[in-house]
Amino acid sequence: MHLDPAVLGEFVGTATLILLGNGVVGGVLLAHSKAENAGWVAITTGWALAVFAGVAVAISIGDSDAHLNPAFTVASVIMTGHAERLFTYIPAQMLGAMTGGVLVWLFYLPHWRPTADAGTWRQADARDRCAVAAPGTATHPHVRAAELVATDFRTGSRA
């Protein structure tokens, strides 16, 4: 059985991205971790290094594309017409993301209960933020506008 290096690279690269990216969030937000309360600079730096590491791992396996994100893959298919990537890259990315998420959960297993037992809304919310990115003031219109601008900037869809 032959596994395409690009597909394997998408899987392992995405798993690496999520493991390191969500791992730093867990370290900062979960109770009794060494990085507890390290702040947003630690999280953003950790995520930047996670993206770099994920791409580097994917490329080292033989994936010259290193999309690591289904949205990027869809955009690439629209631009290049290589529709086969939808059926190879995206499942590998989804499985890689799930693998990375499970590994983060396992690595921080001793920290989930103390975070939940802290009894404050912030601590309970911290557990959710290890897996989901959400602004602290999601109901304000300026937050939605900032997300639109950031998404537009990242995808390069400016006119």
Sequence and secondary structure as in RCSB ss.txt:
>XXXX:A:sequence
MHLDPAVLGEFVGTATLILLGNGVVGGVLLAHSKAENAGWVAITTGWALAVFAGVAVAISIGDSDAHLNPAFTVA
SVIMTGHAERLFTYIPAQMLGAMTGGVLVWLFYLPHWRPTADAGTWRQADARDRCAVAAPGTATHPHVRAAELVA
TDFRTGSRA
>XXXX:A:secstr
    HHHHHHHHHHHHHHHHHHHHHHHHHSTT TTTT  HHHHHHHHHHHHHHHHHHHHHHT SS   SHHHHHH
HHHHH  THHHHHHHHHHHHHHHHHHHHHHHHTHHHHHHHHHT SHHHHHHHHHTT    TTTTSHHHHHHHHHH
HHHHHT   
